[in-house]
Amino acid sequence: MSDFFFRIDSDFAGERIDKTLSDLCSDFTRSHIQHIIDDGEVRVNGKPVSKSFRVSIGDEISFSMPELKTIEAKPENIPLDIIYEDDDLLVVNKPRGMVVHPAAGNYDGTLVNALLYHCGSSLSGINGVIRPGIVHRIDKNTSGLLIVAKNDFAHEKLAAQIKEHSFTRQYRAVVHGHFKELSGTVNAPIGRNPNDRKKMCVIYQNSKDAVSHYEVIDQNEKFAYIKVTLETGRTHQIRVHMAYIGHPVAGDNIYGPKNGVTSLNGQCLHAGLIGFKHPRDGRYLEFSADVPDYFKDFLKKQNLSE
C-alpha cells in the first residue's frame, strides 16, 4: 500500500481532481484514479469527494493506493448457457454463484475464464485482460442475462447505450414483506456506505441517481414475488433500493435481515430480460431467461405463482 499526499498550488487550481491526480501520479491512469475516487478513497481536506470536484489553492489531498498485482485470466472449459451469439456479441445466462471476472479470491472459475475458452481472442479488449468483452456485470449470487462484446466496436456501441440508460433490463425477485401498493418507483441516489466501503447505500452525497420500477406479481404475508425494471444500473441497485423501502431481497446476506433465508445460498434475484439495439445494424433485440430451479422451488414453497 502506497500513501500519497499533495497540497494544491496555482498550477492546478480549478481543475477536476481526477485530472489533477492523473497528472501528479503519472504511474496511474486517469480511469484508475477515477475508480479509487468512486470508492471514496480520495479525500480533500479530510472529506471524500466526487471525481468532478474541482480543486482550489491550498487544498490538501490524501489517499492510499494498493499495490497493483498482475492477474492473468486463463481459458477454462466451463459450460456456458449461450442464449444468442453472432460475430459481434453473445448473450449469456449466468448461473448463480459464478463471478463475472477474476479478482482477489476468485482467479478462476469465472465467466471470463469460460468466455476465453469459448471465444479465444475474439473478445473486446477495452476493459483490459481481466475483463475482456465485459460490458456490464451482475453480482456473483444473482443469476441471469449478460451481454458480452466480441470486438471493440460492439463494446463502444453497447457501452454508449448503457450510459444513455436505453437498455431494457428487467429482473425477477422474491423480497420480504407484503406490499400495500402493487406497483411503484424507487427514486433514490446510491453511493458507497461511508461506514462500510464494501457496501452501497442510499445517500445524498457522493452518489449517483438511481431509479427502479417495481410491480408485484404475487404475494403473501411474508414474501412478495416482484418484477423490477431498471431505469439506471448502479452497483447493487435492486438490493439496495428494495432494502431501503423495507423489502430486502430474500437470501441477501448483506442488505437483508440477519435472520434471513439462509437455505437459498444466495439472493433470489434473476436478470430475466434484456433488450438493446444491435451495435452493427441498430435492430432492437430482446432476450429472456426463465428463473432457475432453486428460485422456482422457493416460489412453490411459499405458494407464490409465477
C-alpha angles and dihedrals in degrees: 000000000000121000122213132193128179135174113208119237131185093281091072103027112133096016125125110263094235091057092044093053094044088055093046094043103044092173091069128064121237090245090054090050089050091053094056090046090052088050089057094244096124116079130190114200087345098309130100116246139190123257091252092059112123117221127228134206109282097021112144114219122194134173144144122235118204116228110265116243123200111233120186117205111217129201115257128187096239118151115249128203098222113190096180137001138178137150093287107039152357131221109212130190102220117207123229111267097034117118113220099224138005118275139146108318093012109066096144141024091052130134089253091056089053093046092051089056093046099041104025110197093344097104133103113266097201095105094044134247095309096053105032111172094357109139098164137356143220126203123273093249095042117089129207150066127356131173117224122196118222096195140020093254092058092042094055093047093048093045089053090056091051091050090051090048089234095131117105107229120173126176136191119218142170110219136182121261141022121285121225091196116049094213138020150141130253110207106178130132119245129212142145116305104248090213096048117025092196091063133066126219144173103275134155100216126066089002141121130236112265128186128183127178117204135190127188114234097179137338147178131192094283107032142022129206107217143177116223124195116196121221090179130021111224125162110282088352100156094040092050096042096048092047089048092058092045099261107101118186114266111255095017105139094186105047099016131084120291091240093049130142101294093171090074092068089212139016123302093240126127131180094221104167136030130176132182145146114269108252093225106045104010097238115148115248126189128185134182137193128195119243112267124260096261088055092050091048091054092049090051092048090054093044091241117150123226 
